């Protein structure tokens, strides 16, 4: 009898991990989409992000390690709209048919939200302009909710046995996220109408959501590094135009924003931009909490 009980207990040690085993292997191009996959998938998904907060997602090398991760993925989720055009196609060439364009396992987030800044025409003289529009969609929390609904739909298709589990997760997330948006927008009353200079168009969706006025960009054209002539022109412009903050991401160089801040007295602020952008930005909720804290702090100190 004792031997039987021991065998049953020993067997349970092998059965229990299998019950919670991840069924969907998700390759995210950016940390925000990995974080969303974790929120919706819990322990039923295995996640990986190809980039981190200190990397510019435009410029990533298709390393063998990334190729291996993409090859093993059941679902690839990226921002799309040309953000990963320099490296994602190389990874997908080595991936399975299940993650190719048109497949259930191929999800470009920008296809499920209202994309802004779509140019009417594009040529090389305009700089690094995305024909599909601005791809940095995650900094409007309403967009995150739209992507969440599509992502969980894909998860259900890839792992139908956990449909009920995924539905509970997305329902819970939606309730918490909608309440968070209400709270964030109440906090944003202090920020609305402020004027900003940006380094790149990384914050366009944030600016639209918070009703911030983008006065200028440190880049003379998208993707073109700041130069002396352009910065001197900005200095002239800001001598007659009021600006509250200069903002940039953690992966953008600080020289231009610090130079302009020194010359004008306008505070230069690093916003986290994505998960891991600073020590206090560990998930999607913290990303927006922290962004608002930093913006309000910079404005209050003036």
C-alpha positions as CSV (number, residue, x, y, z in Angstrom):
1,X,0.0,0.0,0.0
2,X,2.8,2.4,0.9
3,X,4.6,1.6,-2.3
4,X,1.4,2.4,-4.3
5,X,1.1,5.8,-2.6
6,X,4.7,6.6,-3.4
7,X,4.2,5.7,-7.0
8,X,1.1,7.8,-7.3
9,X,2.9,10.8,-5.7
10,X,5.9,10.3,-7.9
11,X,3.7,10.2,-11.0
12,X,2.0,13.4,-10.0
13,X,5.4,15.2,-10.2
14,X,5.5,14.5,-13.9
15,X,1.8,15.1,-14.6
16,X,1.5,18.6,-12.9
17,X,4.0,20.4,-15.1
18,X,2.4,19.1,-18.2
19,X,-0.9,20.6,-17.3
20,X,0.6,24.1,-17.2
21,X,2.9,23.6,-20.1
22,X,3.1,26.5,-22.6
23,X,1.4,25.6,-25.9
24,X,2.0,28.6,-28.0
25,X,5.6,29.8,-28.7
26,X,5.4,33.6,-29.4
27,X,8.1,35.6,-31.1
28,X,7.6,39.4,-30.5
29,X,9.6,41.9,-32.5
30,X,9.3,44.5,-29.7
31,X,9.1,44.3,-25.8
32,X,5.6,45.9,-25.8
33,X,4.1,43.0,-27.8
34,X,5.9,40.4,-25.7
35,X,4.4,42.1,-22.6
36,X,1.0,42.0,-24.1
37,X,1.4,38.3,-25.0
38,X,2.3,37.5,-21.4
39,X,-0.8,39.4,-20.1
40,X,-3.1,37.5,-22.4
41,X,-1.4,34.1,-22.5
42,X,-0.1,33.6,-18.9
43,X,1.6,30.3,-18.5
44,X,0.0,28.9,-21.7
45,X,2.5,30.8,-23.8
46,X,6.3,31.0,-24.2
47,X,7.4,34.5,-25.2
48,X,10.6,36.1,-26.6
49,X,11.3,39.6,-27.7
50,X,13.8,40.2,-30.5
51,X,14.6,43.7,-29.2
52,X,14.9,45.6,-25.9
53,X,14.3,49.1,-24.8
54,X,17.8,50.3,-25.5
55,X,17.7,49.2,-29.1
56,X,16.2,51.1,-32.1
57,X,13.7,48.6,-33.6
58,X,14.4,50.1,-37.0
59,X,18.0,48.8,-37.1
60,X,18.4,45.2,-35.9
61,X,20.7,42.6,-37.3
62,X,19.1,39.3,-38.2
63,X,21.5,37.3,-36.1
64,X,21.5,33.4,-36.2
65,X,20.0,33.4,-32.6
66,X,17.0,35.4,-33.8
67,X,16.6,33.2,-36.9
68,X,16.5,30.1,-34.6
69,X,13.9,31.7,-32.4
70,X,11.7,32.7,-35.4
71,X,12.1,29.2,-36.8
72,X,10.5,27.7,-33.7
73,X,7.7,30.3,-33.3
74,X,4.0,29.5,-33.6
75,X,3.2,33.1,-33.8
76,X,5.2,36.2,-34.8
77,X,3.8,39.6,-33.5
78,X,5.4,42.8,-34.6
79,X,4.5,46.5,-35.0
80,X,4.5,46.3,-38.8
81,X,4.0,49.4,-41.0
82,X,7.6,49.0,-42.2
83,X,9.2,49.3,-38.7
84,X,11.0,45.9,-39.0
85,X,11.4,45.9,-42.8
86,X,15.2,45.8,-42.6
87,X,15.4,42.6,-40.7
88,X,12.1,40.7,-40.2
89,X,11.8,39.4,-43.8
90,X,15.2,37.6,-43.3
91,X,13.9,35.9,-40.2
92,X,10.6,34.9,-41.8
93,X,12.5,33.3,-44.7
94,X,13.7,30.7,-42.2
95,X,10.4,30.4,-40.4
96,X,7.6,27.9,-40.9
97,X,4.7,28.4,-43.2
98,X,2.6,29.1,-40.1
99,X,4.2,32.5,-39.5
100,X,4.3,33.8,-43.1
101,X,2.2,36.8,-44.2
102,X,-1.5,35.7,-44.4
103,X,-1.1,32.9,-41.9
104,X,-2.7,32.8,-38.4
105,X,0.8,33.0,-36.8
106,X,1.7,36.3,-38.6
107,X,0.4,39.3,-36.8
108,X,1.3,42.9,-37.7
109,X,-0.2,45.1,-34.9
110,X,-0.5,48.2,-37.0
111,X,-3.0,46.5,-39.3
112,X,-5.6,46.6,-36.5
113,X,-5.4,50.2,-35.3
114,X,-5.9,53.6,-36.9
115,X,-2.5,54.5,-38.3
116,X,-1.5,58.1,-38.4
117,X,1.0,60.2,-40.5
118,X,0.4,58.3,-43.7
119,X,2.2,60.2,-46.5
120,X,0.5,60.9,-49.7
121,X,3.7,60.3,-51.6
122,X,7.2,59.0,-50.6
123,X,10.7,59.6,-52.1
124,X,14.2,59.4,-50.8
125,X,14.4,63.2,-50.2
126,X,11.9,62.9,-47.4
127,X,14.2,60.7,-45.2
128,X,13.1,57.5,-43.5
129,X,9.4,57.9,-44.0
130,X,7.1,54.8,-43.8
131,X,4.7,54.6,-46.7
132,X,2.2,52.7,-44.4
133,X,2.3,55.4,-41.8
134,X,3.8,55.8,-38.3
135,X,4.5,52.3,-36.9
136,X,5.0,53.4,-33.2
137,X,1.4,52.6,-32.4
138,X,1.7,51.2,-28.8
139,X,2.0,54.6,-27.1
140,X,-1.7,55.1,-27.5
141,X,-3.3,52.7,-24.9
142,X,-6.5,52.5,-27.0
143,X,-4.5,50.9,-29.7
144,X,-3.1,48.3,-27.3
145,X,-6.6,47.2,-26.5
146,X,-7.4,46.7,-30.2
147,X,-4.3,44.6,-30.7
148,X,-5.1,42.6,-27.6
149,X,-8.4,41.5,-29.1
150,X,-6.8,40.3,-32.3
151,X,-3.8,38.6,-30.5
152,X,-6.1,36.6,-28.3
153,X,-8.2,35.5,-31.3
154,X,-5.0,34.1,-32.9
155,X,-4.0,32.4,-29.6
156,X,-7.4,30.6,-29.5
157,X,-6.9,29.4,-33.1
158,X,-3.4,28.1,-32.4
159,X,-4.4,26.4,-29.1
160,X,-8.1,25.8,-29.1
161,X,-7.8,23.6,-26.0
162,X,-7.1,26.7,-24.0
163,X,-9.8,28.9,-25.5
164,X,-11.7,29.4,-22.2
165,X,-8.4,30.2,-20.4
166,X,-7.5,32.9,-23.0
167,X,-10.9,34.4,-23.0
168,X,-10.8,34.8,-19.2
169,X,-7.4,36.4,-19.5
170,X,-8.4,38.9,-22.2
171,X,-11.6,39.8,-20.3
172,X,-9.7,40.5,-17.2
173,X,-7.1,42.5,-19.0
174,X,-9.7,44.6,-20.8
175,X,-11.4,45.5,-17.5
176,X,-8.2,46.5,-15.9
177,X,-6.9,48.3,-19.0
178,X,-10.1,50.3,-19.5
179,X,-10.0,51.5,-15.9
180,X,-6.3,52.3,-16.3
181,X,-7.1,54.5,-19.3
182,X,-9.7,56.4,-17.4
183,X,-7.2,57.0,-14.6
184,X,-4.4,58.0,-17.0
185,X,-6.6,60.4,-18.9
186,X,-7.7,62.1,-15.6
187,X,-4.0,62.5,-14.7
188,X,-3.3,63.9,-18.2
189,X,-5.4,67.0,-17.5
190,X,-2.2,68.6,-16.1
191,X,-0.3,67.7,-19.3
192,X,-2.8,68.4,-22.1
193,X,-1.8,71.3,-24.3
194,X,1.9,71.3,-23.4
195,X,4.4,71.8,-26.3
196,X,7.2,69.3,-27.0
197,X,10.3,68.9,-29.2
198,X,10.9,65.3,-30.1
199,X,14.0,63.5,-31.4
200,X,12.1,61.3,-33.8
201,X,8.4,60.5,-34.6
202,X,8.5,57.8,-31.9
203,X,6.0,59.7,-29.7
204,X,3.4,60.8,-32.2
205,X,0.7,58.5,-30.9
206,X,1.5,59.5,-27.3
207,X,1.3,63.2,-28.4
208,X,-2.0,62.7,-30.1
209,X,-3.5,60.8,-27.2
210,X,-2.4,63.3,-24.5
211,X,-3.0,66.3,-26.9
212,X,0.6,67.5,-26.7
213,X,1.7,69.9,-29.4
214,X,4.8,68.8,-31.3
215,X,6.6,71.9,-32.2
216,X,9.7,70.5,-33.9
217,X,12.0,67.5,-34.3
218,X,15.7,67.2,-33.6
219,X,16.0,65.2,-36.8
220,X,15.9,67.4,-39.9
221,X,14.1,64.6,-41.6
222,X,12.9,61.2,-40.2
223,X,15.9,58.9,-39.6
224,X,18.5,61.7,-40.5
225,X,20.7,62.5,-37.4
226,X,20.6,66.0,-36.1
227,X,23.2,68.3,-37.6
228,X,24.6,71.7,-36.5
229,X,22.7,73.7,-39.2
230,X,19.3,72.2,-38.2
231,X,20.0,72.6,-34.5
232,X,21.0,76.2,-34.9
233,X,17.7,76.7,-36.8
234,X,15.8,75.1,-34.0
235,X,17.5,77.5,-31.5
236,X,16.3,80.4,-33.6
237,X,12.8,79.0,-33.8
238,X,12.5,78.4,-30.0
239,X,13.7,81.9,-29.2
240,X,10.2,83.1,-30.3
241,X,8.2,79.9,-29.7
242,X,7.4,78.5,-26.3
243,X,8.3,74.8,-25.7
244,X,7.8,72.9,-22.4
245,X,9.8,69.7,-22.8
246,X,12.3,68.0,-25.2
247,X,11.6,64.2,-25.2
248,X,13.5,61.2,-26.6
249,X,13.7,57.5,-26.2
250,X,16.3,55.5,-24.2
251,X,18.0,54.3,-27.5
252,X,18.4,57.7,-29.1
253,X,21.6,59.6,-28.6
254,X,21.5,62.4,-26.0
255,X,23.9,65.0,-27.5
256,X,21.3,67.0,-29.5
257,X,18.6,67.1,-26.9
258,X,21.1,68.0,-24.2
259,X,22.7,70.8,-26.4
260,X,19.3,72.3,-27.1
261,X,18.3,72.0,-23.4
262,X,21.6,73.8,-22.3
263,X,21.0,76.6,-24.8
264,X,17.3,77.2,-24.0
265,X,16.8,76.0,-20.5
266,X,14.0,73.6,-21.7
267,X,14.2,70.3,-19.8
268,X,15.3,67.3,-21.8
269,X,13.4,64.2,-20.8
270,X,14.0,60.5,-21.5
271,X,10.7,58.7,-21.6
272,X,10.8,54.9,-21.3
273,X,9.1,54.3,-24.7
274,X,8.7,50.6,-24.1
275,X,9.0,47.9,-21.5
276,X,12.3,48.1,-19.7
277,X,12.9,51.7,-20.7
278,X,13.9,52.3,-17.1
279,X,14.0,50.3,-13.9
280,X,10.3,51.1,-13.1
281,X,8.8,50.1,-16.4
282,X,8.3,46.4,-16.0
283,X,5.0,45.9,-17.8
284,X,2.4,47.7,-20.0
285,X,0.6,49.3,-17.0
286,X,3.9,50.5,-15.6
287,X,4.9,51.9,-19.0
288,X,2.0,54.4,-19.0
289,X,2.2,55.0,-15.3
290,X,5.8,55.9,-15.5
291,X,5.4,58.0,-18.7
292,X,2.8,60.2,-17.0
293,X,4.8,60.6,-13.8
294,X,7.9,61.7,-15.8
295,X,5.9,64.2,-17.9
296,X,4.1,65.7,-14.9
297,X,7.3,65.9,-13.0
298,X,9.1,67.8,-15.8
299,X,6.3,70.2,-16.2
300,X,5.8,70.8,-12.5
301,X,9.5,71.6,-12.0
302,X,9.3,74.5,-14.5
